[in-house]
């Protein structure tokens, strides 16, 4: 039986009986973890194994946002702090080739840590291109202001994750960097001309269109569809994401709980699927909301199932790699730029 076109969060360190029964019943495609779920390494390994037991699928995707910098779900005494993307952009200004290698090294180190915990999807790279005056929700999560530097370093992250046995998710397609609002709290509206968006914001995503997974932006682009954010806009997804950018991987939404979206949770899920998203993401673990989302989310089929299956097929065993040596190279390079 195929999975349902949804990714769910959960409330705490352990799977509750109610959550386990619910997940067995609705069969989500995967799960996403947050800081509230991450205690110690052994606890996380038990949790990821338990989640997969609920679905009876050893390859069930378990996602996390482990970018480094401000967005790092594994933090505290058990976990090493990771640099923000902008640190690698700074290295790129000194030596482009070395920066790509170090970005790859950092991604391989993170992939090794995640894979050892049973986490097989990381929501990186963030390839948004910020501009002066934009909201700092992206900020140093971006590699650089140059779309081609962003694309080059984003590719290094993709390569590092895949070589480390973890699926990457490019975000936030087709671009959140220009937004002047935080989509967690409000609807960002971008009024830039389409030609300029294609030249800048959309460019890194087009360069990385071969990625297995992408996460949508809850952003309104008035030049394309003034009525709906990209996540819920069939025009943006058809003309830009699938068209101009050429992305044919599995497209998942950003979190349905964010205030950039409107309507009930069921309405948000239905609108996203109708627009062309393959998978919807609901993060906060609230059972009443998850039930609404599940009731509105279809079983994966057709092109959506094919894309989701192709994404999982890109998941391969990690290639040989000496983690400690890579970490040493990254540490030494960052220390020189500090």
C-alpha positions as CSV (number, residue, x, y, z in Angstrom):
1,X,0.0,0.0,0.0
2,X,1.3,3.4,-1.0
3,X,2.0,6.1,1.6
4,X,-0.1,9.1,2.2
5,X,1.2,12.4,0.7
6,X,2.1,13.9,4.0
7,X,5.1,14.4,6.4
8,X,4.3,14.8,10.1
9,X,6.0,16.0,13.2
10,X,5.5,14.6,16.7
11,X,5.4,16.1,20.2
12,X,8.3,14.8,22.2
13,X,11.3,12.5,22.8
14,X,9.1,9.4,22.7
15,X,6.3,8.2,20.4
16,X,3.1,8.2,22.4
17,X,0.6,5.3,21.9
18,X,-1.9,7.8,20.3
19,X,0.7,8.9,17.9
20,X,1.8,5.4,17.1
21,X,-1.8,4.3,16.4
22,X,-2.4,7.4,14.3
23,X,0.7,7.0,12.2
24,X,0.0,3.3,11.6
25,X,-3.5,4.2,10.4
26,X,-2.7,7.2,8.1
27,X,0.7,5.9,6.8
28,X,2.5,9.2,6.2
29,X,5.3,9.3,3.7
30,X,7.7,10.4,6.4
31,X,8.3,12.4,9.6
32,X,10.2,15.5,10.6
33,X,12.1,16.1,13.9
34,X,12.7,19.3,15.8
35,X,14.7,20.2,18.9
36,X,11.7,19.1,21.1
37,X,12.3,15.5,19.8
38,X,16.1,15.5,20.2
39,X,17.5,14.4,23.5
40,X,20.6,12.2,23.5
41,X,21.9,10.2,20.6
42,X,20.7,6.8,21.9
43,X,17.2,8.3,22.5
44,X,17.1,9.6,18.9
45,X,18.2,6.2,17.5
46,X,15.3,4.5,19.4
47,X,12.9,7.1,18.2
48,X,13.8,6.9,14.5
49,X,13.6,3.1,14.7
50,X,10.2,3.3,16.4
51,X,8.9,5.6,13.8
52,X,9.9,3.3,11.0
53,X,8.4,0.3,12.9
54,X,5.0,2.1,12.8
55,X,5.1,2.3,9.0
56,X,6.8,-1.1,8.4
57,X,9.3,0.6,6.0
58,X,13.0,0.6,6.6
59,X,13.5,3.4,4.2
60,X,10.8,5.7,5.6
61,X,12.1,9.3,5.3
62,X,12.9,11.0,8.6
63,X,13.7,14.6,8.1
64,X,15.4,17.3,10.1
65,X,16.4,21.0,9.5
66,X,20.1,20.8,10.3
67,X,21.5,23.8,8.4
68,X,24.0,25.1,11.0
69,X,23.9,28.6,12.6
70,X,20.4,29.6,13.7
71,X,18.7,26.6,12.2
72,X,20.1,23.6,14.0
73,X,17.8,21.2,15.6
74,X,20.6,19.1,17.1
75,X,22.1,21.5,19.7
76,X,23.3,21.4,23.3
77,X,25.7,19.2,25.2
78,X,25.4,16.2,22.8
79,X,25.9,18.0,19.6
80,X,28.5,20.2,18.0
81,X,27.6,23.7,16.8
82,X,27.7,23.9,13.0
83,X,28.6,27.0,11.0
84,X,25.9,29.0,9.1
85,X,25.9,28.9,5.3
86,X,27.3,32.5,5.1
87,X,30.6,31.3,6.6
88,X,31.2,29.3,3.5
89,X,30.3,32.3,1.3
90,X,33.0,34.2,3.1
91,X,35.5,31.4,2.4
92,X,34.4,31.5,-1.3
93,X,35.4,35.2,-1.5
94,X,38.9,34.1,-0.6
95,X,39.2,30.9,-2.7
96,X,36.3,29.6,-4.7
97,X,37.6,26.1,-5.2
98,X,38.6,25.6,-1.6
99,X,35.3,26.9,-0.4
100,X,33.4,24.3,-2.5
101,X,35.6,21.5,-1.1
102,X,35.0,22.7,2.5
103,X,31.3,23.1,2.0
104,X,31.2,19.5,0.8
105,X,33.3,18.4,3.8
106,X,30.9,20.1,6.2
107,X,27.9,18.5,4.5
108,X,29.6,15.1,4.7
109,X,30.3,15.5,8.4
110,X,26.7,16.5,9.1
111,X,25.4,13.6,6.9
112,X,27.5,11.2,8.9
113,X,26.1,12.5,12.2
114,X,22.5,12.3,10.9
115,X,22.8,8.9,9.3
116,X,24.2,7.5,12.6
117,X,21.0,8.6,14.3
118,X,18.6,7.1,11.7
119,X,17.9,10.4,10.0
120,X,18.0,10.1,6.3
121,X,16.8,13.5,5.0
122,X,18.2,16.9,5.8
123,X,16.4,20.1,4.7
124,X,19.5,21.7,3.1
125,X,20.7,23.5,1.1
126,X,19.0,26.8,1.6
127,X,19.7,28.5,-1.8
128,X,17.6,31.6,-1.3
129,X,19.3,34.8,-2.5
130,X,18.8,37.7,-0.1
131,X,18.8,41.4,-1.0
132,X,19.3,44.6,1.0
133,X,16.2,45.4,3.0
134,X,14.8,41.9,3.0
135,X,13.6,40.3,6.2
136,X,16.4,38.6,8.1
137,X,14.5,35.3,8.3
138,X,17.0,34.1,5.6
139,X,20.0,36.3,6.5
140,X,23.1,34.2,7.2
141,X,21.3,31.1,6.2
142,X,22.1,32.2,2.6
143,X,25.6,31.4,1.2
144,X,26.0,34.7,-0.6
145,X,24.3,37.5,-2.5
146,X,25.5,36.2,-5.9
147,X,23.1,33.5,-7.3
148,X,25.9,31.6,-9.0
149,X,28.0,31.4,-5.8
150,X,24.8,30.2,-4.0
151,X,24.3,27.6,-6.7
152,X,27.9,26.4,-6.6
153,X,27.9,26.0,-2.8
154,X,24.4,24.5,-2.8
155,X,25.7,21.9,-5.2
156,X,28.5,21.1,-2.9
157,X,26.0,20.5,-0.1
158,X,23.8,18.3,-2.3
159,X,26.9,16.2,-3.3
160,X,28.1,15.9,0.3
161,X,24.7,14.8,1.6
162,X,24.1,12.3,-1.1
163,X,27.6,10.9,-0.8
164,X,27.0,10.6,3.0
165,X,23.8,8.6,2.6
166,X,21.3,11.5,3.3
167,X,18.8,13.1,1.0
168,X,19.1,16.9,0.6
169,X,16.1,19.2,0.2
170,X,16.7,22.5,-1.7
171,X,14.7,25.3,-0.3
172,X,12.7,27.5,-0.5
173,X,11.7,27.1,-4.1
174,X,11.4,29.4,-6.1
175,X,13.0,31.8,-3.7
176,X,12.4,33.4,-0.3
177,X,15.5,35.7,-0.1
178,X,13.7,38.9,-1.4
179,X,10.8,38.6,1.0
180,X,10.3,41.5,3.5
181,X,8.3,39.4,5.9
182,X,8.8,36.1,7.8
183,X,6.4,33.6,6.4
184,X,6.1,32.0,9.8
185,X,4.2,35.1,10.9
186,X,2.8,36.8,7.8
187,X,2.4,36.6,4.0
188,X,5.5,37.8,2.3
189,X,4.7,39.7,-1.0
190,X,7.3,40.1,-3.6
191,X,6.5,42.7,-6.3
192,X,9.7,42.3,-8.4
193,X,9.3,41.8,-12.2
194,X,9.4,38.3,-13.4
195,X,12.5,38.9,-15.6
196,X,14.5,40.0,-12.5
197,X,13.2,37.1,-10.5
198,X,14.3,34.7,-13.2
199,X,17.8,36.3,-13.3
200,X,18.4,36.3,-9.6
201,X,16.0,34.5,-7.2
202,X,15.1,31.6,-9.4
203,X,18.6,31.1,-10.9
204,X,20.1,28.8,-8.1
205,X,17.0,26.6,-8.2
206,X,17.3,26.3,-11.9
207,X,21.0,25.3,-11.6
208,X,20.0,22.7,-9.0
209,X,16.9,21.4,-10.7
210,X,18.2,17.9,-10.6
211,X,17.9,17.7,-6.8
212,X,15.7,14.8,-5.5
213,X,13.6,17.0,-3.2
214,X,12.6,20.6,-2.9
215,X,10.6,22.6,-0.3
216,X,8.2,25.4,-1.5
217,X,8.2,29.0,-0.5
218,X,5.1,30.5,1.2
219,X,5.7,33.7,-0.8
220,X,3.4,35.6,-3.1
221,X,5.0,36.8,-6.4
222,X,2.7,39.4,-7.8
223,X,4.2,39.3,-11.3
224,X,3.1,35.6,-11.6
225,X,0.2,35.1,-9.2
226,X,-0.9,37.9,-7.0
227,X,-3.6,35.8,-5.3
228,X,-1.7,32.9,-3.7
229,X,1.7,32.1,-2.3
230,X,3.8,29.7,-4.3
231,X,2.9,26.7,-2.2
232,X,-0.8,27.1,-3.1
233,X,-0.3,28.6,-6.6
234,X,-0.8,26.2,-9.6
235,X,0.5,29.0,-11.8
236,X,3.8,29.4,-9.9
237,X,4.3,25.6,-9.7
238,X,3.4,24.9,-13.3
239,X,5.1,27.9,-14.9
240,X,8.1,28.5,-12.6
241,X,8.9,25.5,-10.5
242,X,8.2,22.8,-13.1
243,X,8.5,25.2,-16.1
244,X,11.3,27.8,-16.0
245,X,13.3,26.1,-13.2
246,X,12.7,22.6,-14.6
247,X,12.4,20.9,-11.3
248,X,10.9,17.4,-11.7
249,X,11.8,16.0,-8.3
250,X,9.5,15.6,-5.3
251,X,8.0,18.9,-4.2
252,X,7.1,19.3,-0.6
253,X,5.5,22.2,1.1
254,X,7.0,24.3,3.8
255,X,5.1,23.9,7.1
256,X,1.4,24.2,6.8
257,X,1.2,25.7,10.2
258,X,2.9,28.9,9.1
259,X,0.7,32.0,9.1
260,X,1.5,32.8,5.4
261,X,-1.1,30.2,4.6
262,X,-4.8,30.7,5.3
263,X,-7.9,28.5,5.8
264,X,-8.3,25.4,7.9
265,X,-5.5,22.8,7.9
266,X,-7.5,20.6,5.6
267,X,-8.0,23.5,3.2
268,X,-4.3,24.3,3.3
269,X,-3.4,20.7,2.4
270,X,-6.0,20.5,-0.4
271,X,-4.9,23.8,-1.9
272,X,-1.2,22.7,-1.9
273,X,-1.9,19.4,-3.5
274,X,-4.2,21.0,-6.1
275,X,-1.5,23.5,-6.9
276,X,0.9,20.7,-7.7
277,X,2.8,19.9,-4.5
278,X,3.5,16.2,-4.2
279,X,3.8,16.2,-0.4
280,X,2.5,18.4,2.4
281,X,4.4,19.1,5.6
282,X,2.9,19.6,9.0
283,X,5.4,20.1,11.8
284,X,4.0,20.9,15.2
285,X,2.7,17.5,16.2
286,X,-0.7,18.7,17.3
287,X,-3.0,15.8,16.9
288,X,-6.2,17.7,16.0
289,X,-4.4,19.5,13.2
290,X,-2.7,16.3,12.0
291,X,-6.1,14.6,11.7
292,X,-7.4,17.4,9.5
293,X,-4.3,17.3,7.3
294,X,-4.4,13.5,7.0
295,X,-8.1,13.6,6.0
296,X,-7.3,16.1,3.2
297,X,-4.2,14.4,2.0
298,X,-4.4,11.8,-0.8
299,X,-2.6,8.5,-1.0
300,X,0.5,9.0,-3.2
301,X,-0.2,8.0,-6.8
302,X,0.7,8.9,-10.4
303,X,3.4,11.5,-10.9
304,X,3.6,12.3,-7.2
305,X,4.3,8.7,-6.3
306,X,6.9,8.4,-9.1
307,X,8.7,11.6,-7.9
308,X,8.7,10.4,-4.3
309,X,10.0,7.0,-5.3
310,X,12.7,8.5,-7.4
311,X,13.8,10.7,-4.5
312,X,14.1,7.6,-2.2
313,X,16.0,5.8,-5.0
314,X,18.6,8.5,-4.8
315,X,19.4,7.4,-1.2
316,X,22.5,5.2,-1.4
317,X,25.0,3.9,1.2
318,X,27.6,6.4,2.3
319,X,30.8,6.5,0.4
320,X,34.1,5.9,2.3
321,X,35.1,9.1,4.1
322,X,37.2,10.1,7.1
323,X,35.0,12.4,9.2
324,X,37.6,13.6,11.7
325,X,39.9,14.7,8.9
326,X,37.1,16.6,7.1
327,X,36.0,18.3,10.4
328,X,39.6,19.3,11.0
329,X,39.9,21.0,7.5
330,X,36.6,22.9,8.1
331,X,37.7,24.0,11.6
332,X,41.1,25.2,10.4
333,X,39.6,27.2,7.5
334,X,36.9,28.9,9.6
335,X,39.5,29.7,12.3
336,X,41.5,31.6,9.7
337,X,38.5,33.8,8.7
338,X,37.3,34.4,12.2
